[in-house]
Amino acid sequence: MTGRVASVNVGIVTEAAWAGAASGRSGIDKRPADAPVLLRFDGVAGDFIGERAHHGGPDQAVYAYAGEDAAWWEADLGRTIRPGGFGENLTTYAVDVTGAVIGEQWAVGEALLQVTMPRTPCRTFAGFWGVPDLIKRFTARATPGAYLRVLREGAVGAGDPIEIVHRPAHGVTLGEVFRALSLEPSLLPGLLAADELPEPIREKVRRRVGEPAG
């Protein structure tokens, strides 16, 4: 299966009352880059992250959101949402992001990426959009976008193909993880089949299903 990168987006520094409580600064406002951007093991070159306690790091090095899901939000809200409007580094086209399997690997430009976990909406997101009930609405829609680990560093630009080169057999999808953690706790036990889930999430799942820590 092959999709493509519609846009590579890099965050600028935004200071606002709704920005991170610790710093008052956020990098959620991401803008399309004019040239290919280096995706590194620890994040996207030139990208600003305001609260590293909750964002960034190897398991959240890159954030991807599907252009098709963005179009749904445009229709629902009656407003234009430009690439990067979800705080995403990669705006994708023709990729089933919500249906991606945890641990799935994407060859994108020069880089190799791995799907790790869904995005959890926060008050910074709601403040940036100016939609007070956005967290509730975003959760109900359950198209959270994918955090990605960088397995091979490389430059990625708009128009580059996205090829799924490996898909784990366990079949646990990004959407299932999001729904299990926020909407459908009955799905929680099945998440442990995905060894590629970041350990903090696996520990959270074990606590919630009553299993001993691994």
Protein Blocks (a to p, Z undefined) as FASTA:
>chain_A
ZZddfbdcdddddddfklcfklopafkbccddfbdcdddfkbcehiacfblmlggcjklm
bccddfklmmmmmmmnopacdehilopabdcehiafklpcehiacdehjbccddfbdcdd
dfklmmmnopaklmmmmmmnopnbpadddfbgcdddehiacddfbdcfklpafklmmmmm
mmmmmlmmmmmmmmmbcfklmmmmmmmnopacZZ
